[in-house]
């Protein structure tokens, strides 16, 4: 009579318990929910309080462990980038619409005002614009949404139409945006108006 083979001992929890249907999908869904929750909390926190808020504090507010945040976002810079990418996407969409449908002068200054407003009313973005430990330009120039390139296109069109001084460069515009964003929301309208007066070509006034 043939000897019966001794069954192998289980070596993992899956061997012992068996894989439950949908378990992998559920874990992936939980991971997505955690990522979305962390991103949402990070955006709100950075916008209201600036970039100095720690990853540990963001994790606490999101109701997850610091390890969970680090697993999705290994560095604080990556967390900031993910949190504000929705704003970059929105600004890119506005810029693309202006390129397609508006006159050169109106499109350039409308986009300028939109970015200044975002930077002035969003503390985290304002700090990034002023170089507080984060290269916003590099982040905004990655992937499909390059708002700096859109600004450059709008500037070139406005200059070709004679609406903006020929010697104004994209870096000049970024510097003006940074200066405006450093002020508070109360001065927003005045700063945009003053900046427009300085950028406009004389004969377009």
WOURVEN-V693271 format. One record per backbone hydrogen bond with DSSP energy under -1.0 kcal/mol. NH is the residue of the N-H (numbers start at 0). CO is the residue of the C=O. E is the energy in kcal/mol with one decimal. If there is no record, write none. Layout:
# WOURVEN-V693271
((NH;CO;E) (NH;CO;E))
This chain:
# WOURVEN-V693271
((15;11;-2.0) (16;12;-2.9) (17;13;-2.4) (22;19;-2.2) (25;21;-2.6) (26;22;-2.3) (27;23;-2.2) (28;24;-2.4) (29;25;-2.4) (30;26;-2.3) (31;27;-2.2) (32;28;-2.4) (33;29;-2.6) (34;30;-2.3) (35;31;-2.7) (36;32;-2.6) (37;33;-2.7) (38;34;-2.6) (39;35;-2.4) (40;36;-2.5) (41;37;-2.8) (42;38;-2.3) (43;39;-2.2) (44;40;-2.6) (45;41;-2.9) (46;42;-2.5) (47;43;-1.8) (48;44;-3.0) (49;45;-1.9) (57;53;-1.9) (58;54;-2.6) (59;55;-2.2) (60;56;-2.4) (61;57;-1.9) (63;58;-2.3) (68;64;-1.5) (69;65;-2.6) (70;66;-1.9) (71;67;-1.5) (72;68;-3.1) (78;74;-1.6) (79;75;-2.7) (80;76;-2.5) (81;77;-2.3) (82;78;-2.5) (83;79;-2.0) (87;83;-2.0) (88;84;-2.9) (89;85;-2.0) (90;86;-2.7) (91;87;-2.6) (92;88;-2.3) (93;89;-2.2) (94;90;-2.5) (95;91;-2.6) (96;92;-2.0) (97;93;-2.3) (98;94;-2.4) (99;95;-1.5) (100;96;-1.8) (101;97;-1.9) (106;102;-2.9) (107;103;-2.1) (108;104;-2.1) (109;105;-2.0) (110;106;-2.1) (111;107;-2.5) (112;108;-2.2) (113;109;-1.9) (114;110;-2.4) (115;111;-2.3) (116;112;-2.6) (117;113;-2.2) (118;114;-2.5) (119;115;-2.5) (120;116;-2.3) (122;46;-2.1) (125;121;-2.6) (126;122;-2.3) (127;123;-1.9) (128;124;-2.6) (129;125;-1.6) (130;127;-1.5) (131;126;-2.8) (132;130;-2.3) (135;133;-1.4) (138;134;-1.7) (139;135;-3.0) (141;138;-1.2) (149;145;-1.8) (150;146;-2.3) (151;147;-2.1) (152;148;-2.2) (153;149;-2.4) (154;150;-2.5) (155;151;-2.4) (156;152;-2.2) (157;153;-2.2) (158;154;-2.5) (159;155;-2.3) (160;156;-1.7) (161;158;-1.3) (162;157;-2.9) (164;198;-2.1) (167;164;-1.4) (172;168;-1.9) (173;169;-2.4) (174;170;-2.0) (175;171;-2.1) (176;172;-2.5) (177;173;-2.4) (178;174;-2.2) (179;175;-2.5) (180;176;-2.7) (181;177;-1.1) (182;179;-1.4) (186;183;-1.0) (187;184;-1.3) (190;186;-2.6) (191;187;-2.3) (192;188;-2.2) (193;189;-2.5) (194;190;-2.5) (195;191;-2.3) (196;192;-2.1) (197;193;-1.7) (198;194;-1.8) (199;195;-2.5) (200;162;-1.5) (203;200;-1.6) (204;201;-1.4))
